[in-house]
Amino acid sequence: MAITPTRSIWKDGKFIPFKQATTHVLSHAIHYGSSWFEGIRAYHTANGTAIFRLADHMKRFHQSLKVYRTTLPHSVDELSTAAVALLQRNELSQAYIRPFAFRGFGNMGVYPQNNPLEVYIATWEWGAYLGDLAAEMGVDVCVSSWDRITPNSLPSISKAAGNYMNSQLVKMEAIENGYAEGICLDTYGNVAEGSGENIFLVMDGEIITPPSASSLLPGITRDTVCVLADALGYRVREQNIPRAQLYTADEMFMTGTAVEITPVRSVDRIAVGKGKVGPVTRKIQKAFAQVTVEGNDPYGWLTFVPSSKTSPKASSQTKQLNRKK
C-alpha cells in the first residue's frame, strides 16, 4: 500500500518536512540492519480521534532496543506526546503511526555502538492490511516452508527490523502461491506466528495461542484479545500448537496492529471449522470495535487527540500526557 506524504515527520524532538526525512547511504542500519520500530493505530472513534494503547507501544519500543544494549534518548511520555502532536500537525483523523530508531552514519563495521542513534515518528493513512473484506469474510493462509527465527539466534521479543527479513520470505512465498498470509513454525515444529501477526485458535469453546517461547513477538493486540476474551467469559490458554492442530480447530484468527482481528477461513486449503467466521471470533471483533470504533474505553487504552473540531472524552492516558505537556 503506497504511502501518501504528510506535512511533517518528528525527528529527535523536532518536526521536519516530510521530504527532508533522509539518511546517508552508508548508515549502519542499511548495511547491518540495526533498526527497531513500532506500529500503532489511531482510530476515528465516535468520541474523536484516539491512539490505541500508545504508552504500551512506546514501552515496547524501549524494550526492543534494550535487548540490543541500546537506550532510547526519549522517554515513553516524550514519544507519546510527540505522536499526539504529529497527528495534529498532519491533520489525520485515523492513521498508522510508525516510531522507529536506527544507527546512522559513522563507523563502518558490525560493532554498532559508535554510530549515532536517530529516532523518528512518521504517520500516514493506512487501510485494511489484508484487504477490505478480510475482517468480514476471513482469509486463506498456508503453513510456510520457512521456519521462524530461533530464540537464541535473533530475539523475536525485540521488534527489530532485521527479524522481518524472515517475514519477507514467508509473505512472498504465501502471496506467490495464492494465499493472503503464511504461518511460521518454530524450530520444534510448533506454530509460532504469521509474517507479522499472532495466531489464535478456538477449540471446544476455549481459546489457545502459542507461548512467547515459540519465537514470536508478544503482540499488544494479542494481549488485548486476551483481556477482551476474559471479559467475555472465555478461557485463554497458552500452549504449544503442533501444525496438525491448525487443521482441526473450530475457529482461527490472527491479530496485530495492521491486521487488527482477522479471521482465517482455511489453512493449506483445508477449511477451518465450517470455512466461515465463527461465533467466538465475531464476539472478539465486536468487543474490539466497541473500543476502537465506538470509543467505549473501560480499559484506559485510548489516548484521544485534541482537535478544534471535536470535544473528545479524555482517557486516563490522555490526562497523564496533558499533565506533562
Buried (B, 14 or more C-beta within 10 A) or exposed (E): EEEEEBEBBBBBEEBBEBEEBEEEEEBBBBEBBBBBBBBBBBBBBEBBBBBBBBBBBBBBBBBBBEBBEBEBEBEBBBBBBBBBBBBBBBEBBBBBBBBBBBBBBBEEEEEBEEBEBBBBBBBBBBEBBBEEEBBEEBBBBBBBEBBBBEBEEBBBBBBBBBBBEBBEBBBBBBEEEEBBBBBBBBBEEBBBBBBBBBBBBBBEEBBBBBBBBBBBBEBBBBBBBBEBBEEEEBEBEEEBBEBEBBBEBBBBBBBBBBBBBBBBBBBEEEEBBEEBBBEBBBBBBEBBBBBBEEBBBEBBBBBBBBBEEBEBBBBBBBEBBBEEE
